Amino acid sequence: MPLSHDQPDNAERARKLGVARVLSSKHYTAERVIPLLSELLNNPLFKEHSRATQDRFEGKNPIADTGQFIESIS
């Protein structure tokens, strides 16, 4: 349930990766959340997509990489 700032963009990116379902705050109710959480926990595709996303970041250090990038362009 993204609320503000960068959350809507991050939620949409996670949805496109196949690792999230997005529900707006104005549509957020327990009745709507329960089936979405059930799907996340029980659909094997979410686990598969989560593992693939995790593998993309294996061995990465985003903070160090960002610092090195900034230093390289200064």
CHARMM-style PDB file with segment names, atoms N, HN, CA, C and O in Angstrom:
ATOM      1  N   MET     1       0.843  -1.166   0.000  1.00  0.00      PROA
ATOM      2  CA  MET     1       0.000   0.000   0.000  1.00  0.00      PROA
ATOM      3  C   MET     1       0.898   1.242   0.000  1.00  0.00      PROA
ATOM      4  O   MET     1       1.260   1.745   1.063  1.00  0.00      PROA
ATOM      5  N   PRO     2       1.249   1.724  -1.163  1.00  0.00      PROA
ATOM      6  CA  PRO     2       2.075   2.929  -1.234  1.00  0.00      PROA
ATOM      7  C   PRO     2       1.272   4.154  -0.808  1.00  0.00      PROA
ATOM      8  O   PRO     2       0.090   4.287  -1.127  1.00  0.00      PROA
ATOM      9  N   LEU     3       1.941   5.043  -0.082  1.00  0.00      PROA
ATOM     10  HN  LEU     3       2.901   4.936   0.177  1.00  0.00      PROA
ATOM     11  CA  LEU     3       1.264   6.246   0.405  1.00  0.00      PROA
ATOM     12  C   LEU     3       1.747   7.521  -0.257  1.00  0.00      PROA
ATOM     13  O   LEU     3       0.932   8.322  -0.716  1.00  0.00      PROA
ATOM     14  N   SER     4       3.062   7.729  -0.318  1.00  0.00      PROA
ATOM     15  HN  SER     4       3.724   7.078   0.055  1.00  0.00      PROA
ATOM     16  CA  SER     4       3.545   9.007  -0.847  1.00  0.00      PROA
ATOM     17  C   SER     4       5.007   8.895  -1.263  1.00  0.00      PROA
ATOM     18  O   SER     4       5.627   7.836  -1.165  1.00  0.00      PROA
ATOM     19  N   HSD     5       5.529  10.009  -1.726  1.00  0.00      PROA
ATOM     20  HN  HSD     5       5.025  10.870  -1.806  1.00  0.00      PROA
ATOM     21  CA  HSD     5       6.920  10.164  -2.139  1.00  0.00      PROA
ATOM     22  C   HSD     5       7.271   9.125  -3.213  1.00  0.00      PROA
ATOM     23  O   HSD     5       6.628   9.078  -4.261  1.00  0.00      PROA
ATOM     24  N   ASP     6       8.289   8.293  -2.954  1.00  0.00      PROA
ATOM     25  HN  ASP     6       8.812   8.331  -2.102  1.00  0.00      PROA
ATOM     26  CA  ASP     6       8.719   7.328  -3.955  1.00  0.00      PROA
ATOM     27  C   ASP     6       7.989   5.987  -3.842  1.00  0.00      PROA
ATOM     28  O   ASP     6       8.228   5.090  -4.650  1.00  0.00      PROA
ATOM     29  N   GLN     7       7.109   5.839  -2.861  1.00  0.00      PROA
ATOM     30  HN  GLN     7       6.915   6.568  -2.205  1.00  0.00      PROA
ATOM     31  CA  GLN     7       6.444   4.559  -2.647  1.00  0.00      PROA
ATOM     32  C   GLN     7       5.593   4.094  -3.838  1.00  0.00      PROA
ATOM     33  O   GLN     7       5.666   2.917  -4.190  1.00  0.00      PROA
ATOM     34  N   PRO     8       4.792   4.955  -4.472  1.00  0.00      PROA
ATOM     35  CA  PRO     8       4.026   4.468  -5.628  1.00  0.00      PROA
ATOM     36  C   PRO     8       4.917   3.941  -6.754  1.00  0.00      PROA
ATOM     37  O   PRO     8       4.608   2.918  -7.365  1.00  0.00      PROA
ATOM     38  N   ASP     9       6.009   4.631  -7.023  1.00  0.00      PROA
ATOM     39  HN  ASP     9       6.260   5.462  -6.526  1.00  0.00      PROA
ATOM     40  CA  ASP     9       6.925   4.181  -8.065  1.00  0.00      PROA
ATOM     41  C   ASP     9       7.573   2.855  -7.678  1.00  0.00      PROA
ATOM     42  O   ASP     9       7.661   1.942  -8.499  1.00  0.00      PROA
ATOM     43  N   ASN    10       8.026   2.746  -6.430  1.00  0.00      PROA
ATOM     44  HN  ASN    10       7.955   3.487  -5.762  1.00  0.00      PROA
ATOM     45  CA  ASN    10       8.645   1.501  -5.979  1.00  0.00      PROA
ATOM     46  C   ASN    10       7.644   0.348  -6.003  1.00  0.00      PROA
ATOM     47  O   ASN    10       7.997  -0.771  -6.373  1.00  0.00      PROA
ATOM     48  N   ALA    11       6.408   0.613  -5.612  1.00  0.00      PROA
ATOM     49  HN  ALA    11       6.122   1.523  -5.311  1.00  0.00      PROA
ATOM     50  CA  ALA    11       5.376  -0.424  -5.621  1.00  0.00      PROA
ATOM     51  C   ALA    11       5.111  -0.898  -7.045  1.00  0.00      PROA
ATOM     52  O   ALA    11       4.966  -2.097  -7.284  1.00  0.00      PROA
ATOM     53  N   GLU    12       5.049   0.026  -7.977  1.00  0.00      PROA
ATOM     54  HN  GLU    12       5.167   0.999  -7.782  1.00  0.00      PROA
ATOM     55  CA  GLU    12       4.811  -0.350  -9.372  1.00  0.00      PROA
ATOM     56  C   GLU    12       5.976  -1.160  -9.931  1.00  0.00      PROA
ATOM     57  O   GLU    12       5.769  -2.112 -10.685  1.00  0.00      PROA
ATOM     58  N   ARG    13       7.190  -0.788  -9.567  1.00  0.00      PROA
ATOM     59  HN  ARG    13       7.359  -0.015  -8.955  1.00  0.00      PROA
ATOM     60  CA  ARG    13       8.356  -1.561 -10.020  1.00  0.00      PROA
ATOM     61  C   ARG    13       8.325  -2.979  -9.459  1.00  0.00      PROA
ATOM     62  O   ARG    13       8.615  -3.939 -10.173  1.00  0.00      PROA
ATOM     63  N   ALA    14       7.972  -3.111  -8.176  1.00  0.00      PROA
ATOM     64  HN  ALA    14       7.737  -2.331  -7.596  1.00  0.00      PROA
ATOM     65  CA  ALA    14       7.869  -4.442  -7.558  1.00  0.00      PROA
ATOM     66  C   ALA    14       6.758  -5.254  -8.221  1.00  0.00      PROA
ATOM     67  O   ALA    14       6.909  -6.457  -8.432  1.00  0.00      PROA
ATOM     68  N   ARG    15       5.656  -4.608  -8.547  1.00  0.00      PROA
ATOM     69  HN  ARG    15       5.532  -3.631  -8.376  1.00  0.00      PROA
ATOM     70  CA  ARG    15       4.560  -5.296  -9.233  1.00  0.00      PROA
ATOM     71  C   ARG    15       5.018  -5.805 -10.599  1.00  0.00      PROA
ATOM     72  O   ARG    15       4.717  -6.935 -10.982  1.00  0.00      PROA
ATOM     73  N   LYS    16       5.754  -4.954 -11.334  1.00  0.00      PROA
ATOM     74  HN  LYS    16       5.999  -4.036 -11.023  1.00  0.00      PROA
ATOM     75  CA  LYS    16       6.235  -5.356 -12.658  1.00  0.00      PROA
ATOM     76  C   LYS    16       7.250  -6.500 -12.578  1.00  0.00      PROA
ATOM     77  O   LYS    16       7.353  -7.304 -13.504  1.00  0.00      PROA
ATOM     78  N   LEU    17       7.990  -6.573 -11.482  1.00  0.00      PROA
ATOM     79  HN  LEU    17       7.906  -5.921 -10.729  1.00  0.00      PROA
ATOM     80  CA  LEU    17       8.930  -7.681 -11.283  1.00  0.00      PROA
ATOM     81  C   LEU    17       8.204  -8.977 -10.922  1.00  0.00      PROA
ATOM     82  O   LEU    17       8.797 -10.056 -10.940  1.00  0.00      PROA
ATOM     83  N   GLY    18       6.932  -8.859 -10.599  1.00  0.00      PROA
ATOM     84  HN  GLY    18       6.451  -7.983 -10.584  1.00  0.00      PROA
ATOM     85  CA  GLY    18       6.157 -10.041 -10.233  1.00  0.00      PROA
ATOM     86  C   GLY    18       6.333 -10.463  -8.802  1.00  0.00      PROA
ATOM     87  O   GLY    18       6.107 -11.625  -8.464  1.00  0.00      PROA
ATOM     88  N   VAL    19       6.741  -9.518  -7.934  1.00  0.00      PROA
ATOM     89  HN  VAL    19       6.924  -8.574  -8.208  1.00  0.00      PROA
ATOM     90  CA  VAL    19       6.975  -9.849  -6.529  1.00  0.00      PROA
ATOM     91  C   VAL    19       6.031  -9.112  -5.585  1.00  0.00      PROA
ATOM     92  O   VAL    19       6.220  -9.152  -4.369  1.00  0.00      PROA
ATOM     93  N   ALA    20       5.021  -8.441  -6.129  1.00  0.00      PROA
ATOM     94  HN  ALA    20       4.868  -8.409  -7.116  1.00  0.00      PROA
ATOM     95  CA  ALA    20       4.111  -7.668  -5.279  1.00  0.00      PROA
ATOM     96  C   ALA    20       2.758  -7.509  -5.939  1.00  0.00      PROA
ATOM     97  O   ALA    20       2.607  -7.646  -7.153  1.00  0.00      PROA
ATOM     98  N   ARG    21       1.803  -7.224  -5.119  1.00  0.00      PROA
ATOM     99  HN  ARG    21       1.925  -7.113  -4.133  1.00  0.00      PROA
ATOM    100  CA  ARG    21       0.501  -6.746  -5.542  1.00  0.00      PROA
ATOM    101  C   ARG    21       0.345  -5.381  -4.902  1.00  0.00      PROA
ATOM    102  O   ARG    21       0.803  -5.167  -3.780  1.00  0.00      PROA
ATOM    103  N   VAL    22      -0.284  -4.468  -5.590  1.00  0.00      PROA
ATOM    104  HN  VAL    22      -0.656  -4.642  -6.502  1.00  0.00      PROA
ATOM    105  CA  VAL    22      -0.401  -3.096  -5.100  1.00  0.00      PROA
ATOM    106  C   VAL    22      -1.863  -2.776  -4.856  1.00  0.00      PROA
ATOM    107  O   VAL    22      -2.731  -3.065  -5.679  1.00  0.00      PROA
ATOM    108  N   LEU    23      -2.112  -2.177  -3.712  1.00  0.00      PROA
ATOM    109  HN  LEU    23      -1.407  -1.942  -3.043  1.00  0.00      PROA
ATOM    110  CA  LEU    23      -3.453  -1.765  -3.337  1.00  0.00      PROA
ATOM    111  C   LEU    23      -3.363  -0.336  -2.828  1.00  0.00      PROA
ATOM    112  O   LEU    23      -2.591  -0.048  -1.913  1.00  0.00      PROA
ATOM    113  N   SER    24      -4.144   0.556  -3.413  1.00  0.00      PROA
ATOM    114  HN  SER    24      -4.770   0.322  -4.156  1.00  0.00      PROA
ATOM    115  CA  SER    24      -4.089   1.957  -2.991  1.00  0.00      PROA
ATOM    116  C   SER    24      -4.679   2.110  -1.597  1.00  0.00      PROA
ATOM    117  O   SER    24      -5.492   1.297  -1.156  1.00  0.00      PROA
ATOM    118  N   SER    25      -4.263   3.150  -0.922  1.00  0.00      PROA
ATOM    119  HN  SER    25      -3.603   3.810  -1.280  1.00  0.00      PROA
ATOM    120  CA  SER    25      -4.735   3.369   0.448  1.00  0.00      PROA
ATOM    121  C   SER    25      -6.240   3.574   0.510  1.00  0.00      PROA
ATOM    122  O   SER    25      -6.874   3.189   1.493  1.00  0.00      PROA
ATOM    123  N   LYS    26      -6.821   4.174  -0.522  1.00  0.00      PROA
ATOM    124  HN  LYS    26      -6.306   4.487  -1.320  1.00  0.00      PROA
ATOM    125  CA  LYS    26      -8.268   4.394  -0.476  1.00  0.00      PROA
ATOM    126  C   LYS    26      -9.056   3.103  -0.705  1.00  0.00      PROA
ATOM    127  O   LYS    26     -10.250   3.045  -0.410  1.00  0.00      PROA
ATOM    128  N   HSD    27      -8.396   2.070  -1.229  1.00  0.00      PROA
ATOM    129  HN  HSD    27      -7.426   2.117  -1.469  1.00  0.00      PROA
ATOM    130  CA  HSD    27      -9.059   0.775  -1.425  1.00  0.00      PROA
ATOM    131  C   HSD    27      -8.612  -0.259  -0.398  1.00  0.00      PROA
ATOM    132  O   HSD    27      -8.986  -1.428  -0.491  1.00  0.00      PROA
ATOM    133  N   TYR    28      -7.818   0.162   0.574  1.00  0.00      PROA
ATOM    134  HN  TYR    28      -7.513   1.112   0.650  1.00  0.00      PROA
ATOM    135  CA  TYR    28      -7.255  -0.773   1.544  1.00  0.00      PROA
ATOM    136  C   TYR    28      -8.297  -1.165   2.590  1.00  0.00      PROA
ATOM    137  O   TYR    28      -8.745  -0.341   3.386  1.00  0.00      PROA
ATOM    138  N   THR    29      -8.662  -2.416   2.566  1.00  0.00      PROA
ATOM    139  HN  THR    29      -8.298  -3.086   1.919  1.00  0.00      PROA
ATOM    140  CA  THR    29      -9.520  -3.004   3.604  1.00  0.00      PROA
ATOM    141  C   THR    29      -9.013  -4.418   3.858  1.00  0.00      PROA
ATOM    142  O   THR    29      -8.341  -5.004   3.009  1.00  0.00      PROA
ATOM    143  N   ALA    30      -9.331  -4.957   5.010  1.00  0.00      PROA
ATOM    144  HN  ALA    30      -9.876  -4.482   5.700  1.00  0.00      PROA
ATOM    145  CA  ALA    30      -8.926  -6.326   5.323  1.00  0.00      PROA
ATOM    146  C   ALA    30      -9.488  -7.295   4.289  1.00  0.00      PROA
ATOM    147  O   ALA    30      -8.816  -8.246   3.889  1.00  0.00      PROA
ATOM    148  N   GLU    31     -10.712  -7.051   3.864  1.00  0.00      PROA
ATOM    149  HN  GLU    31     -11.258  -6.279   4.189  1.00  0.00      PROA
ATOM    150  CA  GLU    31     -11.340  -7.938   2.891  1.00  0.00      PROA
ATOM    151  C   GLU    31     -10.591  -7.955   1.561  1.00  0.00      PROA
ATOM    152  O   GLU    31     -10.593  -8.969   0.862  1.00  0.00      PROA
ATOM    153  N   ARG    32      -9.960  -6.856   1.211  1.00  0.00      PROA
ATOM    154  HN  ARG    32      -9.958  -6.033   1.779  1.00  0.00      PROA
ATOM    155  CA  ARG    32      -9.197  -6.794  -0.046  1.00  0.00      PROA
ATOM    156  C   ARG    32      -7.762  -7.280   0.137  1.00  0.00      PROA
ATOM    157  O   ARG    32      -7.165  -7.829  -0.789  1.00  0.00      PROA
ATOM    158  N   VAL    33      -7.211  -7.078   1.332  1.00  0.00      PROA
ATOM    159  HN  VAL    33      -7.696  -6.632   2.084  1.00  0.00      PROA
ATOM    160  CA  VAL    33      -5.821  -7.459   1.581  1.00  0.00      PROA
ATOM    161  C   VAL    33      -5.668  -8.977   1.726  1.00  0.00      PROA
ATOM    162  O   VAL    33      -4.695  -9.553   1.239  1.00  0.00      PROA
ATOM    163  N   ILE    34      -6.608  -9.608   2.381  1.00  0.00      PROA
ATOM    164  HN  ILE    34      -7.398  -9.139   2.777  1.00  0.00      PROA
ATOM    165  CA  ILE    34      -6.485 -11.042   2.671  1.00  0.00      PROA
ATOM    166  C   ILE    34      -6.257 -11.868   1.404  1.00  0.00      PROA
ATOM    167  O   ILE    34      -5.323 -12.671   1.388  1.00  0.00      PROA
ATOM    168  N   PRO    35      -7.054 -11.720   0.341  1.00  0.00      PROA
ATOM    169  CA  PRO    35      -6.773 -12.537  -0.850  1.00  0.00      PROA
ATOM    170  C   PRO    35      -5.445 -12.199  -1.519  1.00  0.00      PROA
ATOM    171  O   PRO    35      -4.801 -13.076  -2.094  1.00  0.00      PROA
ATOM    172  N   LEU    36      -5.029 -10.928  -1.448  1.00  0.00      PROA
ATOM    173  HN  LEU    36      -5.553 -10.216  -0.980  1.00  0.00      PROA
ATOM    174  CA  LEU    36      -3.741 -10.559  -2.043  1.00  0.00      PROA
ATOM    175  C   LEU    36      -2.589 -11.207  -1.285  1.00  0.00      PROA
ATOM    176  O   LEU    36      -1.656 -11.729  -1.895  1.00  0.00      PROA
ATOM    177  N   LEU    37      -2.655 -11.175   0.047  1.00  0.00      PROA
ATOM    178  HN  LEU    37      -3.413 -10.752   0.542  1.00  0.00      PROA
ATOM    179  CA  LEU    37      -1.611 -11.823   0.846  1.00  0.00      PROA
ATOM    180  C   LEU    37      -1.624 -13.327   0.637  1.00  0.00      PROA
ATOM    181  O   LEU    37      -0.569 -13.956   0.556  1.00  0.00      PROA
ATOM    182  N   SER    38      -2.797 -13.895   0.553  1.00  0.00      PROA
ATOM    183  HN  SER    38      -3.654 -13.384   0.619  1.00  0.00      PROA
ATOM    184  CA  SER    38      -2.914 -15.334   0.305  1.00  0.00      PROA
ATOM    185  C   SER    38      -2.258 -15.693  -1.023  1.00  0.00      PROA
ATOM    186  O   SER    38      -1.544 -16.692  -1.117  1.00  0.00      PROA
ATOM    187  N   GLU    39      -2.497 -14.887  -2.038  1.00  0.00      PROA
ATOM    188  HN  GLU    39      -3.077 -14.076  -1.962  1.00  0.00      PROA
ATOM    189  CA  GLU    39      -1.884 -15.140  -3.340  1.00  0.00      PROA
ATOM    190  C   GLU    39      -0.362 -15.042  -3.255  1.00  0.00      PROA
ATOM    191  O   GLU    39       0.345 -15.880  -3.815  1.00  0.00      PROA
ATOM    192  N   LEU    40       0.143 -14.026  -2.558  1.00  0.00      PROA
ATOM    193  HN  LEU    40      -0.432 -13.346  -2.103  1.00  0.00      PROA
ATOM    194  CA  LEU    40       1.593 -13.867  -2.420  1.00  0.00      PROA
ATOM    195  C   LEU    40       2.218 -15.066  -1.717  1.00  0.00      PROA
ATOM    196  O   LEU    40       3.312 -15.502  -2.074  1.00  0.00      PROA
ATOM    197  N   LEU    41       1.525 -15.592  -0.723  1.00  0.00      PROA
ATOM    198  HN  LEU    41       0.636 -15.237  -0.432  1.00  0.00      PROA
ATOM    199  CA  LEU    41       2.074 -16.698   0.055  1.00  0.00      PROA
ATOM    200  C   LEU    41       1.905 -18.054  -0.623  1.00  0.00      PROA
ATOM    201  O   LEU    41       2.685 -18.971  -0.368  1.00  0.00      PROA
ATOM    202  N   ASN    42       0.916 -18.192  -1.468  1.00  0.00      PROA
ATOM    203  HN  ASN    42       0.282 -17.447  -1.675  1.00  0.00      PROA
ATOM    204  CA  ASN    42       0.591 -19.507  -2.006  1.00  0.00      PROA
ATOM    205  C   ASN    42       0.869 -19.694  -3.492  1.00  0.00      PROA
ATOM    206  O   ASN    42       0.879 -20.830  -3.967  1.00  0.00      PROA
ATOM    207  N   ASN    43       1.092 -18.632  -4.230  1.00  0.00      PROA
ATOM    208  HN  ASN    43       1.085 -17.709  -3.844  1.00  0.00      PROA
ATOM    209  CA  ASN    43       1.339 -18.748  -5.660  1.00  0.00      PROA
ATOM    210  C   ASN    43       2.836 -18.975  -5.886  1.00  0.00      PROA
ATOM    211  O   ASN    43       3.643 -18.106  -5.557  1.00  0.00      PROA
ATOM    212  N   PRO    44       3.217 -20.126  -6.439  1.00  0.00      PROA
ATOM    213  CA  PRO    44       4.643 -20.411  -6.627  1.00  0.00      PROA
ATOM    214  C   PRO    44       5.355 -19.425  -7.554  1.00  0.00      PROA
ATOM    215  O   PRO    44       6.577 -19.292  -7.485  1.00  0.00      PROA
ATOM    216  N   LEU    45       4.613 -18.738  -8.414  1.00  0.00      PROA
ATOM    217  HN  LEU    45       3.620 -18.846  -8.470  1.00  0.00      PROA
ATOM    218  CA  LEU    45       5.257 -17.746  -9.282  1.00  0.00      PROA
ATOM    219  C   LEU    45       5.861 -16.603  -8.489  1.00  0.00      PROA
ATOM    220  O   LEU    45       6.910 -16.079  -8.864  1.00  0.00      PROA
ATOM    221  N   PHE    46       5.215 -16.206  -7.391  1.00  0.00      PROA
ATOM    222  HN  PHE    46       4.363 -16.632  -7.086  1.00  0.00      PROA
ATOM    223  CA  PHE    46       5.778 -15.132  -6.575  1.00  0.00      PROA
ATOM    224  C   PHE    46       7.102 -15.554  -5.968  1.00  0.00      PROA
ATOM    225  O   PHE    46       8.043 -14.762  -5.913  1.00  0.00      PROA
ATOM    226  N   LYS    47       7.181 -16.795  -5.512  1.00  0.00      PROA
ATOM    227  HN  LYS    47       6.417 -17.438  -5.556  1.00  0.00      PROA
ATOM    228  CA  LYS    47       8.448 -17.291  -4.963  1.00  0.00      PROA
ATOM    229  C   LYS    47       9.518 -17.327  -6.049  1.00  0.00      PROA
ATOM    230  O   LYS    47      10.663 -16.936  -5.819  1.00  0.00      PROA
ATOM    231  N   GLU    48       9.139 -17.796  -7.224  1.00  0.00      PROA
ATOM    232  HN  GLU    48       8.209 -18.114  -7.411  1.00  0.00      PROA
ATOM    233  CA  GLU    48      10.077 -17.862  -8.353  1.00  0.00      PROA
ATOM    234  C   GLU    48      10.571 -16.472  -8.743  1.00  0.00      PROA
ATOM    235  O   GLU    48      11.768 -16.266  -8.939  1.00  0.00      PROA
ATOM    236  N   HSD    49       9.655 -15.530  -8.854  1.00  0.00      PROA
ATOM    237  HN  HSD    49       8.682 -15.697  -8.694  1.00  0.00      PROA
ATOM    238  CA  HSD    49      10.047 -14.161  -9.220  1.00  0.00      PROA
ATOM    239  C   HSD    49      10.877 -13.505  -8.111  1.00  0.00      PROA
ATOM    240  O   HSD    49      11.810 -12.752  -8.389  1.00  0.00      PROA
ATOM    241  N   SER    50      10.532 -13.795  -6.870  1.00  0.00      PROA
ATOM    242  HN  SER    50       9.774 -14.406  -6.645  1.00  0.00      PROA
ATOM    243  CA  SER    50      11.308 -13.246  -5.744  1.00  0.00      PROA
ATOM    244  C   SER    50      12.733 -13.777  -5.761  1.00  0.00      PROA
ATOM    245  O   SER    50      13.687 -13.029  -5.544  1.00  0.00      PROA
ATOM    246  N   ARG    51      12.870 -15.069  -6.019  1.00  0.00      PROA
ATOM    247  HN  ARG    51      12.095 -15.677  -6.194  1.00  0.00      PROA
ATOM    248  CA  ARG    51      14.206 -15.675  -6.077  1.00  0.00      PROA
ATOM    249  C   ARG    51      15.007 -15.077  -7.235  1.00  0.00      PROA
ATOM    250  O   ARG    51      16.194 -14.791  -7.076  1.00  0.00      PROA
ATOM    251  N   ALA    52      14.383 -14.886  -8.386  1.00  0.00      PROA
ATOM    252  HN  ALA    52      13.419 -15.118  -8.516  1.00  0.00      PROA
ATOM    253  CA  ALA    52      15.071 -14.306  -9.542  1.00  0.00      PROA
ATOM    254  C   ALA    52      15.504 -12.876  -9.242  1.00  0.00      PROA
ATOM    255  O   ALA    52      16.597 -12.463  -9.629  1.00  0.00      PROA
ATOM    256  N   THR    53      14.653 -12.122  -8.555  1.00  0.00      PROA
ATOM    257  HN  THR    53      13.765 -12.458  -8.241  1.00  0.00      PROA
ATOM    258  CA  THR    53      15.003 -10.752  -8.191  1.00  0.00      PROA
ATOM    259  C   THR    53      16.146 -10.748  -7.188  1.00  0.00      PROA
ATOM    260  O   THR    53      17.073  -9.945  -7.297  1.00  0.00      PROA
ATOM    261  N   GLN    54      16.082 -11.642  -6.216  1.00  0.00      PROA
ATOM    262  HN  GLN    54      15.330 -12.295  -6.127  1.00  0.00      PROA
ATOM    263  CA  GLN    54      17.162 -11.754  -5.233  1.00  0.00      PROA
ATOM    264  C   GLN    54      18.489 -12.078  -5.924  1.00  0.00      PROA
ATOM    265  O   GLN    54      19.525 -11.502  -5.592  1.00  0.00      PROA
ATOM    266  N   ASP    55      18.448 -12.992  -6.874  1.00  0.00      PROA
ATOM    267  HN  ASP    55      17.606 -13.460  -7.143  1.00  0.00      PROA
ATOM    268  CA  ASP    55      19.671 -13.391  -7.580  1.00  0.00      PROA
ATOM    269  C   ASP    55      20.311 -12.227  -8.340  1.00  0.00      PROA
ATOM    270  O   ASP    55      21.532 -12.175  -8.490  1.00  0.00      PROA
ATOM    271  N   ARG    56      19.482 -11.296  -8.816  1.00  0.00      PROA
ATOM    272  HN  ARG    56      18.491 -11.338  -8.693  1.00  0.00      PROA
ATOM    273  CA  ARG    56      20.027 -10.127  -9.533  1.00  0.00      PROA
ATOM    274  C   ARG    56      20.902  -9.260  -8.631  1.00  0.00      PROA
ATOM    275  O   ARG    56      21.770  -8.536  -9.117  1.00  0.00      PROA
ATOM    276  N   PHE    57      20.676  -9.332  -7.317  1.00  0.00      PROA
ATOM    277  HN  PHE    57      19.970  -9.921  -6.922  1.00  0.00      PROA
ATOM    278  CA  PHE    57      21.405  -8.488  -6.368  1.00  0.00      PROA
ATOM    279  C   PHE    57      22.486  -9.247  -5.615  1.00  0.00      PROA
ATOM    280  O   PHE    57      23.187  -8.665  -4.787  1.00  0.00      PROA
ATOM    281  N   GLU    58      22.628 -10.532  -5.890  1.00  0.00      PROA
ATOM    282  HN  GLU    58      22.059 -11.004  -6.562  1.00  0.00      PROA
ATOM    283  CA  GLU    58      23.635 -11.339  -5.212  1.00  0.00      PROA
ATOM    284  C   GLU    58      25.028 -10.775  -5.472  1.00  0.00      PROA
ATOM    285  O   GLU    58      25.404 -10.530  -6.618  1.00  0.00      PROA
ATOM    286  N   GLY    59      25.778 -10.574  -4.415  1.00  0.00      PROA
ATOM    287  HN  GLY    59      25.473 -10.772  -3.484  1.00  0.00      PROA
ATOM    288  CA  GLY    59      27.139 -10.070  -4.533  1.00  0.00      PROA
ATOM    289  C   GLY    59      27.246  -8.580  -4.816  1.00  0.00      PROA
ATOM    290  O   GLY    59      28.344  -8.072  -5.043  1.00  0.00      PROA
ATOM    291  N   LYS    60      26.142  -7.887  -4.806  1.00  0.00      PROA
ATOM    292  HN  LYS    60      25.250  -8.300  -4.621  1.00  0.00      PROA
ATOM    293  CA  LYS    60      26.151  -6.440  -5.063  1.00  0.00      PROA
ATOM    294  C   LYS    60      26.213  -5.682  -3.742  1.00  0.00      PROA
ATOM    295  O   LYS    60      25.722  -6.150  -2.714  1.00  0.00      PROA
ATOM    296  N   ASN    61      26.822  -4.508  -3.792  1.00  0.00      PROA
ATOM    297  HN  ASN    61      27.221  -4.128  -4.627  1.00  0.00      PROA
ATOM    298  CA  ASN    61      26.853  -3.623  -2.637  1.00  0.00      PROA
ATOM    299  C   ASN    61      26.428  -2.245  -3.138  1.00  0.00      PROA
ATOM    300  O   ASN    61      27.279  -1.432  -3.496  1.00  0.00      PROA
ATOM    301  N   PRO    62      25.136  -1.974  -3.167  1.00  0.00      PROA
ATOM    302  CA  PRO    62      24.648  -0.757  -3.809  1.00  0.00      PROA
ATOM    303  C   PRO    62      25.192   0.534  -3.210  1.00  0.00      PROA
ATOM    304  O   PRO    62      25.400   1.506  -3.935  1.00  0.00      PROA
ATOM    305  N   ILE    63      25.422   0.561  -1.918  1.00  0.00      PROA
ATOM    306  HN  ILE    63      25.253  -0.229  -1.329  1.00  0.00      PROA
ATOM    307  CA  ILE    63      25.948   1.787  -1.312  1.00  0.00      PROA
ATOM    308  C   ILE    63      27.384   2.024  -1.767  1.00  0.00      PROA
ATOM    309  O   ILE    63      27.736   3.136  -2.162  1.00  0.00      PROA
ATOM    310  N   ALA    64      28.207   0.993  -1.714  1.00  0.00      PROA
ATOM    311  HN  ALA    64      27.921   0.090  -1.393  1.00  0.00      PROA
ATOM    312  CA  ALA    64      29.595   1.136  -2.173  1.00  0.00      PROA
ATOM    313  C   ALA    64      29.642   1.429  -3.665  1.00  0.00      PROA
ATOM    314  O   ALA    64      30.428   2.266  -4.109  1.00  0.00      PROA
ATOM    315  N   ASP    65      28.804   0.744  -4.444  1.00  0.00      PROA
ATOM    316  HN  ASP    65      28.165   0.064  -4.083  1.00  0.00      PROA
ATOM    317  CA  ASP    65      28.775   0.972  -5.891  1.00  0.00      PROA
ATOM    318  C   ASP    65      28.367   2.412  -6.218  1.00  0.00      PROA
ATOM    319  O   ASP    65      28.934   3.034  -7.116  1.00  0.00      PROA
ATOM    320  N   THR    66      27.393   2.926  -5.495  1.00  0.00      PROA
ATOM    321  HN  THR    66      26.932   2.420  -4.766  1.00  0.00      PROA
ATOM    322  CA  THR    66      26.957   4.313  -5.712  1.00  0.00      PROA
ATOM    323  C   THR    66      28.076   5.285  -5.361  1.00  0.00      PROA
ATOM    324  O   THR    66      28.334   6.241  -6.092  1.00  0.00      PROA
ATOM    325  N   GLY    67      28.736   5.032  -4.232  1.00  0.00      PROA
ATOM    326  HN  GLY    67      28.526   4.256  -3.638  1.00  0.00      PROA
ATOM    327  CA  GLY    67      29.854   5.899  -3.837  1.00  0.00      PROA
ATOM    328  C   GLY    67      30.966   5.899  -4.872  1.00  0.00      PROA
ATOM    329  O   GLY    67      31.521   6.949  -5.197  1.00  0.00      PROA
ATOM    330  N   GLN    68      31.287   4.730  -5.385  1.00  0.00      PROA
ATOM    331  HN  GLN    68      30.836   3.877  -5.121  1.00  0.00      PROA
ATOM    332  CA  GLN    68      32.331   4.632  -6.414  1.00  0.00      PROA
ATOM    333  C   GLN    68      31.900   5.357  -7.689  1.00  0.00      PROA
ATOM    334  O   GLN    68      32.710   6.023  -8.335  1.00  0.00      PROA
ATOM    335  N   PHE    69      30.635   5.227  -8.044  1.00  0.00      PROA
ATOM    336  HN  PHE    69      29.977   4.686  -7.519  1.00  0.00      PROA
ATOM    337  CA  PHE    69      30.143   5.925  -9.233  1.00  0.00      PROA
ATOM    338  C   PHE    69      30.255   7.438  -9.059  1.00  0.00      PROA
ATOM    339  O   PHE    69      30.729   8.134  -9.957  1.00  0.00      PROA
ATOM    340  N   ILE    70      29.828   7.939  -7.925  1.00  0.00      PROA
ATOM    341  HN  ILE    70      29.442   7.373  -7.195  1.00  0.00      PROA
ATOM    342  CA  ILE    70      29.882   9.383  -7.666  1.00  0.00      PROA
ATOM    343  C   ILE    70      31.331   9.875  -7.719  1.00  0.00      PROA
ATOM    344  O   ILE    70      31.615  10.922  -8.299  1.00  0.00      PROA
ATOM    345  N   GLU    71      32.234   9.120  -7.117  1.00  0.00      PROA
ATOM    346  HN  GLU    71      32.004   8.269  -6.645  1.00  0.00      PROA
ATOM    347  CA  GLU    71      33.642   9.507  -7.132  1.00  0.00      PROA
ATOM    348  C   GLU    71      34.202   9.461  -8.557  1.00  0.00      PROA
ATOM    349  O   GLU    71      35.075  10.260  -8.894  1.00  0.00      PROA
ATOM    350  N   SER    72      33.728   8.562  -9.378  1.00  0.00      PROA
ATOM    351  HN  SER    72      33.019   7.913  -9.104  1.00  0.00      PROA
ATOM    352  CA  SER    72      34.263   8.446 -10.730  1.00  0.00      PROA
ATOM    353  C   SER    72      33.853   9.614 -11.623  1.00  0.00      PROA
ATOM    354  O   SER    72      34.536   9.906 -12.605  1.00  0.00      PROA
ATOM    355  N   ILE    73      32.747  10.286 -11.298  1.00  0.00      PROA
ATOM    356  HN  ILE    73      32.192  10.049 -10.500  1.00  0.00      PROA
ATOM    357  CA  ILE    73      32.297  11.398 -12.135  1.00  0.00      PROA
ATOM    358  C   ILE    73      32.620  12.749 -11.530  1.00  0.00      PROA
ATOM    359  O   ILE    73      32.314  13.782 -12.124  1.00  0.00      PROA
ATOM    360  N   SER    74      33.237  12.756 -10.350  1.00  0.00      PROA
ATOM    361  HN  SER    74      33.486  11.917  -9.867  1.00  0.00      PROA
ATOM    362  CA  SER    74      33.583  14.047  -9.712  1.00  0.00      PROA
ATOM    363  C   SER    74      34.897  14.567 -10.241  1.00  0.00      PROA
ATOM    364  OT1 SER    74      35.351  15.633  -9.826  1.00  0.00      PROA
TER     365      SER     74
END
